[in-house]
Amino acid sequence: MSGRRYRRTATGALLLAPPCAAALIGPFVTDSPVPSEGMPYARGDGHVLGTDALGRDVLALLLRGGASALGVACAAVALACVVGAAIGLTAAASRSRWLDDLLMRPVELLLPLPSLLVISVIGVGWRGHPVAVALAVAALNVPAVARLLRAAAMDAAGGPVAEAMRLQGESAARVLIGHVGRAVLPVAAADAGTRVGSAVFTVAAANFLGLGLDPTSPDWGVVIAASREALFVQPWAVVAPALMLVMFTVGANLLADGLLPRGETTRGKERAWNR
């Protein structure tokens, strides 16, 4: 690993550490719900980062809200990658035009839909439930993942190695997973690393606009929305959760870019997007 890539990786890991630690450890060291122990937007009085509009400790909210803020987005991206990869790789390896169209055309209908519209529609039945937000974000990402991986898999699926495996009697599943899936793995991993960041901000935006979790939730996006009018009175109520979101997204991108084989990944993504 070159010095530049090492610094990028180390910086990404350092940026990821605080928000990930808060999301993983925070729920075990804070009360649920976070109690209202102080005056609204107070500073000091035992509150390191002050209090929010409900008198809740901002530091406790940071520790408690990371699980939903990051967990929902990561779960949504994981689901989108699994579903999108299954659709895209199957379409690439099918060697059948009608099956390709049958798999790709329905998911492409979601591409022009506004993200917040999809979130609001799905959230009607599961108001305030994190599963609703995760499903909405996953549905928004499936078409892009499927198209990218289908394009990236076309060369591998029609190449000599795949043809040799078919002639040797290998099953379609083994060709698809063992060869085609491994060939597009760097592209998929690089795309997932950047997609997590956008998913985090999509979830935060939905919660900020009241389309996601309950307004009293400790989720970082909800806290930012609830405290935005007091930005100049008690800035930490807004700045602290916003800083956590920024650190996570920037860190995830730097870490993914530093760990993956840059040349192979870049060429793969270029081939995929040029198709």
Residue, then its C-alpha position, 0 to 999 in steps of 0.5 A: m500500500s502506497g503512502r498516499r493510500y495508507r494516509r487515506t485509509a488511516t484518515g477514513a478509519l479515524l473519521l469513522a471511529p467516533p460515529c461508529a463507536a457511538a452507534l455500537i456502544g451508545p445504546f448500552v450506556t444511555d437510558s431509553p428514552v433519554p430523560s429531560e433533566g434540564m432546561p431547554y437549550a441550556r449550557g453547562d450545569g453538568h451537560v457537556l454539550g448542553t441540552d436540546a429543545l426538550g431539555r435532554d442532554v445532547l451528549a446522551l442523544l449522540l450516543r443513543g441516536g447513532a444506532s438508528a441514524l447509521g443502522v437504518a442507512c447501512a441496512a438499506v444499502a446492504l439490502a439494495c446491494v443484495v437485491g440489485a446484485a441478484i438482478g444485475l448479475t442474473a440479467a448479465a449472465s442470462r444470455s437471453r434478451w427477454l429475461d434481461d428486459l424482464l429483470m431490468r425494466p421494472v426496477e428502472l421505473l424507480l429511477p426517475l422517482p424523487s427519493l423523498l416521495v418514495i420515502s413518504v409513500i412507504g412511510v404511510g403504512w409504517r409511520g415512525h418505524p425505521v423499517a419503513v425508511a430502510l425499505a424506502v432507501a433500499a428501493l431507491n438504490v436497487p435500480a442503480v446497483a442493478r444497472l451498474l453491476r449488470a454492466a460491469a458483469m457483461d464482460a465476465a459473463g460472456g468471456p472465455v472463462a465463463e464459456a469454458m465453465r459452461l462447457q465443463g458442465e458447471s452449474a449456472a449458479r457456480v458460473l454466476i457466483g464463482h466467476v462473474g460475482r468475483a469479477v465485479l466484486p471490486v466495483a460492487a464494493a467501491d459503489a457500496g462505500t460511496r452509496v452508504g454516505s448518500a444513504v445516511f444523508t437520505v435517511a437524515a433528510a427524511n427524518f429532518l423533514g418529518l417523513g421518518l422517525d418520531p419527532t422525539s426520537p434521538d436519531w441525529g437527523v431528528v435532533i438536527a431538525a428539532s433544534r435548528e431554530a436554536l442554532f445560535v442559542q445552543p449550537w452544539a444541539v445542531v453541530a454535534p449530530a451534523l458533525m457525526l453524520v459528516m464524519f461517517t460519510v467522509g470516513a466511509n468514502l476515504l476508507a473504501d477508496g483506500l482499501l480497494p485496488r484502485g486501478e482495478t476498481t477504477r477501470g471496472k467502474e469506467r467500463a460499467w458506466n460507459r455501457 
